[in-house]
Amino acid sequence: MARDNSPKERQRKQLERKQGRRASYDRILIVSEGSKTEPNYFREIRTAYRLHTANVEVHPSELGTAPIQVVQYARSLFESGDRHKQIQPRAFEQVYAVFDRDDHTSYFDALQLADSLDGKLRNDNKQAVRFQAIASVPSFELWLLLHFEDIRAPIQRDEVMRRLRLHLPGYEKGAGQVFTITCDRLGVATQRALALVSKFSAYDAPKPYTGIGGLVTLLTTLRN
């Protein structure tokens, strides 16, 4: 019998090989608002800590960059999977939607939708799935600035960028190697982020807040 070498069959075999490479720790899906900044950062962590790509998937939202669209795409990608990305339906234990407060009108709706999904979806092992919004107020760059400064009061997005560039000259959104450049200050940034989380919530915008520190801690300790 002739071997089936069609594109569909090749995709199926690639997916099977990918599933076979999965490690024993949780499977995590991260969907981000940004198409470069956040994916680059989390993929750097995945490489630095030798996490299996089959266990930690990182993708930008394909529905749009509004927070509600990020959450909706994360749900859709979890529930339906994507053969082209070699993702099977419901193949994760944890799902994270990463987005900024900025001036988005759907920000609070996105937080509420994520909250409503947490523990309500079931994966391919019939386990309840953690579904969480990872918000930053005003932006992802606040997390980076916390590596260098202790921010406790509301701060505008443009001011975050101005001050961050004092520490990382030439920084632009989408830049690579940001984790590598800042990782020696990860401990202090995490402590400062935790201090904000203990005082404010994502719903308290414009008070400064970022959930990135918690997600980074999860990834850097995933193999422990």
C-alpha positions as MATLAB code, in Angstrom:
seq = 'MARDNSPKERQRKQLERKQGRRASYDRILIVSEGSKTEPNYFREIRTAYRLHTANVEVHPSELGTAPIQVVQYARSLFESGDRHKQIQPRAFEQVYAVFDRDDHTSYFDALQLADSLDGKLRNDNKQAVRFQAIASVPSFELWLLLHFEDIRAPIQRDEVMRRLRLHLPGYEKGAGQVFTITCDRLGVATQRALALVSKFSAYDAPKPYTGIGGLVTLLTTLRN';
ca = [
       0.000    0.000    0.000;
       1.325    3.483   -0.896;
       2.342    5.692    2.011;
       0.063    8.662    2.675;
       2.364   11.701    2.529;
      -0.298   14.364    2.234;
       0.115   17.673    4.161;
      -2.727   16.687    6.487;
      -1.086   13.353    7.292;
       2.294   15.032    7.878;
       0.644   17.466   10.294;
      -0.968   14.570   12.135;
       2.366   12.797   12.547;
       4.098   15.998   13.681;
       1.383   16.493   16.289;
       1.819   12.944   17.563;
       5.593   13.444   17.859;
       5.047   16.711   19.717;
       2.672   15.041   22.169;
       5.248   12.341   22.781;
       7.817   14.957   23.815;
       5.671   16.471   26.551;
       7.127   16.485   30.042;
       5.318   15.524   33.238;
       4.736   19.087   34.470;
       1.645   21.162   33.654;
       0.830   22.199   30.110;
       0.516   25.971   29.897;
      -0.994   28.190   27.210;
      -0.048   31.885   27.173;
      -1.886   34.249   24.829;
      -0.707   37.851   24.673;
      -1.982   41.192   23.441;
       1.401   42.072   21.963;
       2.680   40.281   18.887;
       6.377   40.569   19.810;
       7.183   42.058   23.233;
       5.463   39.533   25.492;
       5.905   36.453   23.251;
       9.625   37.184   22.913;
       9.965   37.590   26.677;
       8.143   34.392   27.628;
       9.853   32.373   24.911;
      13.199   33.563   26.262;
      12.211   32.216   29.680;
      11.105   28.947   28.112;
      14.513   28.572   26.475;
      16.514   29.715   29.507;
      14.786   27.214   31.805;
      14.707   24.419   29.220;
      10.959   24.051   29.271;
       9.449   21.820   26.609;
       7.741   23.750   23.838;
       5.053   21.074   23.988;
       4.324   22.094   27.590;
       4.581   25.867   27.286;
       2.862   27.376   24.252;
       3.142   31.143   23.692;
       1.051   32.883   21.022;
      -0.189   36.409   20.284;
      -3.920   36.932   19.953;
      -5.212   36.482   16.418;
      -8.602   38.066   17.143;
      -7.203   41.522   17.909;
      -5.343   43.382   20.648;
      -8.268   44.559   22.764;
      -8.189   42.779   26.147;
     -11.552   41.108   25.581;
     -10.249   39.743   22.255;
      -7.143   38.379   23.964;
      -9.279   36.480   26.479;
     -11.658   35.271   23.767;
      -8.793   34.009   21.614;
      -7.208   32.242   24.588;
     -10.505   30.469   25.213;
     -10.949   29.603   21.534;
      -7.401   28.288   21.160;
      -7.842   26.174   24.285;
     -11.233   24.772   23.300;
     -10.680   24.241   19.577;
      -6.910   23.889   19.283;
      -5.089   24.745   16.067;
      -3.734   22.058   13.762;
      -1.352   24.483   12.073;
       0.165   25.333   15.471;
       0.109   21.634   16.396;
      -2.190   22.341   19.348;
      -4.896   19.840   20.187;
      -8.195   20.914   21.750;
      -8.208   21.261   25.547;
      -4.576   20.185   25.850;
      -3.625   22.410   28.814;
      -3.937   22.577   32.575;
      -3.440   26.349   32.748;
      -4.362   29.200   30.396;
      -3.170   32.813   30.738;
      -4.349   35.897   28.828;
      -1.736   38.671   28.998;
      -2.781   42.259   28.305;
      -2.294   45.897   29.353;
      -4.678   48.423   30.846;
      -3.566   51.274   28.563;
      -6.756   53.017   27.389;
      -8.640   49.864   26.411;
     -12.404   50.166   26.843;
     -12.836   46.387   27.176;
     -10.259   46.018   29.971;
     -12.691   45.399   32.845;
     -14.931   43.173   30.716;
     -11.862   41.078   29.903;
     -10.995   40.692   33.586;
     -14.546   39.591   34.356;
     -14.663   37.125   31.466;
     -11.395   35.533   32.548;
     -12.645   35.300   36.132;
     -15.853   33.618   34.929;
     -13.864   30.981   33.025;
     -11.462   30.098   35.815;
     -12.125   26.532   36.926;
     -15.136   26.190   34.608;
     -13.397   24.715   31.551;
     -12.255   21.080   31.420;
      -9.175   19.783   29.654;
      -8.587   16.531   27.804;
      -8.051   14.784   31.149;
     -11.397   16.136   32.412;
      -9.573   18.336   34.929;
     -10.721   21.853   35.810;
      -8.476   24.361   34.073;
      -6.960   27.443   35.641;
      -7.862   30.411   33.419;
      -6.372   33.726   34.484;
      -5.961   37.244   33.157;
      -2.419   38.566   33.571;
      -2.947   42.305   33.495;
      -0.498   45.176   33.799;
      -1.410   48.749   34.730;
      -0.513   50.730   32.771;
       1.543   48.352   30.598;
       3.878   45.350   30.441;
       6.823   47.737   30.698;
       5.900   48.431   34.326;
       7.148   44.905   35.075;
      10.450   45.710   33.414;
      10.741   49.037   35.236;
      10.270   47.231   38.566;
      13.632   45.586   37.940;
      15.184   49.020   38.463;
      12.715   51.170   40.430;
      10.166   50.625   43.178;
       6.897   52.020   41.804;
       4.072   52.540   44.294;
       1.960   55.358   42.789;
      -0.026   55.646   39.544;
       2.199   56.237   36.540;
       1.406   56.975   32.907;
       2.474   54.619   30.127;
       4.713   57.224   28.471;
       6.436   57.936   31.788;
       7.069   54.221   32.283;
       8.774   54.076   28.902;
      10.799   57.242   29.548;
      12.112   55.951   32.869;
      12.703   52.434   31.559;
      14.917   53.822   28.806;
      17.101   55.454   31.436;
      17.989   51.920   32.542;
      17.695   50.178   29.162;
      18.842   52.775   26.603;
      17.202   52.297   23.235;
      14.485   49.967   24.535;
      11.594   49.575   22.110;
       8.530   47.360   22.169;
       9.289   44.067   20.487;
      12.932   44.117   21.488;
      14.640   40.775   21.973;
      16.907   39.537   24.770;
      15.012   41.564   27.382;
      14.825   38.659   29.830;
      18.526   37.956   29.375;
      19.400   41.588   30.037;
      17.206   41.939   33.135;
      17.212   38.456   34.712;
      19.915   39.286   37.259;
      17.364   41.680   38.825;
      14.487   39.201   38.681;
      14.360   38.684   42.438;
      13.929   42.342   43.317;
      11.394   42.859   40.510;
       9.354   39.921   41.792;
       9.331   41.311   45.329;
       8.229   44.732   44.112;
       5.494   43.194   41.958;
       4.278   41.126   44.907;
       4.112   44.285   47.011;
       1.828   45.852   44.398;
      -0.321   42.721   44.161;
      -0.735   42.705   47.954;
      -1.923   46.315   47.900;
      -3.871   46.613   44.654;
      -5.740   44.383   42.210;
      -6.078   44.508   38.450;
      -9.473   46.134   39.030;
      -7.907   49.092   40.879;
      -6.563   50.833   37.753;
      -5.013   53.400   37.508;
      -3.182   52.139   40.614;
       0.021   50.399   39.446;
      -0.307   46.641   39.123;
       1.186   43.738   37.215;
       0.535   40.016   37.310;
       3.586   39.273   35.181;
       5.736   38.513   38.216;
       3.486   35.637   39.253;
       3.508   34.143   35.769;
       7.292   34.452   35.549;
       7.649   32.704   38.920;
       5.394   29.904   37.690;
       7.503   29.378   34.578;
      10.871   29.577   36.312;
       9.824   26.999   38.906;
       7.755   24.759   36.631;
      10.300   21.951   36.577;
      10.886   21.970   40.351;
];
